[in-house]
Amino acid sequence: MESIKIVSLEQALALIAEIDPRDLIFWIGAGIDRRAPTCLPLGDDLRSEFLKFSIGNTLSELIDDEWKRTYEQLAILLSKRVWLSESQRLETIIDCIQEFEDNLLVKDSSVIKGLSCFEDVEPNHNHFVLAHYLLKGASVVTTNYENCMQKAYARITKNHQALSISYEDPASSVYVFCDKCYSSGEVHYIHGIASEPKKIGISLSSIKKGLGEEFPKWFNEWVREGKTIVYLGYSGSDSQTLLH
């Protein structure tokens, strides 16, 4: 990777069109799933819903207000940018919920298992565009956990080809899907998949564990080979999104 370029959408499309798909890595975030008919929530919306489902509207609003006051007071005291999110991190909220649920004596209900419904959503135009690139040899790294890439890929190949798991490491929540009958690219789920909601790696404790042994090796190999990494579905407003 020789450099990082910040360009307009039109410039980005023109640049991507000139690159061999086999040299492309699309790194995608929650914004890709926002478009209809997928309509999945963005990170902060999901954080808010988890809080409400876990402790109710009144307490969740109280926590949000207290956090906001603390943030504003720190900003005044330090007279500069505060390296603290303006709202609680989704990862921290999920970590607290998981710890609570793991210590329940009766485990007949779970807020975290609600993420399994992400398996039922339909792919949108974004997923079909990425699936076409995947068929041409590009690869996808996703921090999302729905299975829209698999659905879109099956539909553009008219179900003659399918993506299946070629690598899995539940301990680090990394799963890789590929077409074992065709030399297409791969889809790397680095935060887990909706079919395994208890192992989804977006809790604080799981992120601290890193991405396992294999994925960092693959990433370093992409860099050495000069692959072009295109980030999609990120607002750029979260300074910590891609740091880990």
N, C-alpha and C positions, 0 to 999 in steps of 0.2 A: 504494500500500500504506500504509494509515493506521497500522497497528499490528501487533505480533506477539503472538499469544495462546498461552499454554500451558494446555491444557485436558485433561480426562479423555477417554477413548475415547468414552464415551457422549455427552458434550458435543460432541465433534468430529463425530460422526455426525449429531447433531441440527443443528449449524451447516451442515454440508455439504449436508444435505437441503434447506435453505432457499435455497441458492445456485443460480443458473442454471448448468447444466453448462458453458455457453460461457464462463463467467467463472472456471472452475476450471483450475488447473495442478497436476497431480500430479507431484511430484519424488520419484522412487523409487530406493532403494538395494538392496543385496544381500539384505536381509531378506525382500524380496518373493519372491525365488527360492528361499528356504529350504524352503518348504512342499512336501510331496509333491503330485504326482509329479515336480515339477521337481528338488528336492533338490540344488541347487547350493550350494557352500560359501560361508561368510561370508568377509570379507576376511582375517582373521587365519588362518583354516583354509587359505585359498588360498596365503597367504604361506608357511605351514609346508610345504605340499605342494610348492611350487616349490623351496624350499630342499632338501628331501629328494631330489627327482628330479634336482636339479642336482649336489649334492655328497655325497649319501648321508646316512644317519641319524646316524652318528657325528659328522661335521663340523658338521651342522646343529644338533645338540644342543650342541656345543661353542660355536658362535656364539651360540646362545640364552642359554646360561649366562653367557658373558662379557658379553653385552649387559645381562643382568639385574643382574650385579654392578656394572657401571659405573653403571647407573641408580640403584641403591641407594646407592652411594657419593656420587653427586652430590646425592641427596636429603638425605643426612646433612650434607654440607659446606655446602649452601645453606640448609638448615633451612626450606625452603618448597617449594611445588609446582615440579617440574622440567618445563620445556617440552620434554620429550623423550619419545617414545613408549616404553612399557614393553617393546616388542618392535620389531624393525626394521620399517620401512615396506614394505608390499607394493610400492609404486612404486619404492623404491630397489633391492629385490631384482630386480625385472623389468628395471630399467635395467642392472644388472650382467650379467644373463643375456643380454640383447639385445646388449650390447657384446661379450661373449665370442663369441656365435654369429655376429655380423657379421664377426668376424676369423678364423673357422675356414676353413681351406683347403678342407676337404671339408664341404659343407653338405647332407649326406644325412639329417640328423636335427635335430630342434629341440624343445626343451621348450616354447617359446612357442607353437608351432603346435598344441600340445595343447589350447589354448583353442578351437580350431575345433570340438571335440566339443560345445561348449555349444549348437551349432546343432541338435543331435539331441534335446535335452530336451523334455519335454512341459509345456505351460502348467498352472498350478494355479488354484485358485479366485480368488486375487488378480488374476491376469491377466485372467480372464473378467469380473470386476467392473470393472476398469479399461477393458476393451474396450467394455463397455456404456456407460460414461461417454464414451469416445472417440466412439462412434457418435452420442451426443447433443451432441457439440461440444466436450467437454473436451479438453485436450491433456496429454501426458505427457512429462516430461523424465526420462531414465534414465541412470544411471551403469553399468548392467549392459550386457551385450553379447550375450545370447541373443536368439532371435527369437520369444519366447513371445507377445509382443503381436500380432505378425502372425498367428500360428497361432490365437490366441484370437479375434481379430477375424474371421478367415475363417470360423471355426466358428459364431459367433453370427449371422453373416449367411448361413450355409449355403453358403459359398463363392461367393455371388453377387457379393460385393464383396471387394476385397483391398487391402492396404496396399503401396505401392511407393515407391521412393526418389524424392523430389521435390527433394532438395538433398544434396550431398555435398562435403565438404572433407577429403580424406584427410590433408592436412598437419596439420590440427588435430583429426583423428579425430571430426569432427562429421558425423552423418548424420541426415536428416529423412525420415520415412515418412508418407505420407498416402493417403487414398482419393481418387483423382483423378476418380472418377465420382460422388462424394457429398460433401456439405459437412460432413464429420466433422472431428474435431480432428486434431492431428499428434502423432507420436511422435519426440522428439528424442533421439538417441543421442549423448551428448557425450563418451564415452570409446571410441567405435568399436564395431564389430560383429564377431561371431565368424567370419563368413565372410572377414574380412580380419585374421587374427590378428597379422600382422607390423605392422599399423597401429593396433592397439588402444592407446588413449592413456592407459594407467595406469602408464607408466614415469615416473620423476622428470623426465627431460629433456622429455618430451612435455607434462607438466603445466605446466612452466615456460614453455612456449610460449603457454599460454593457450588460449582456446576459439575462436580465429579472429576474424574481423571481424564476421560476421553474427550469431552467437548472442548476444553481449553487447547488440547492438542490439535483438534480439527481446525479451530479458529486460527491458531498460529500457522498452521499449514496454508490456510486461505490467504493469510497475510503474506507469507513467503512466496506464494504463487501469484501474487498481485491481483487477487480477485477484487472486484468492485462491490462494495457493500452499500446497499441502498436502504436507508431507514424510512419506514412508512408507518403512519398511524400514531405518530408521536407529536405532541403539541410543542415540545421544546421548553415548556414552562417549568418542568420538574427537573431541577438540577441533579437529582440523584437517580433518575430513571435508568440511565445506561452506565453509571459509574461502576457498579459492582460487576 
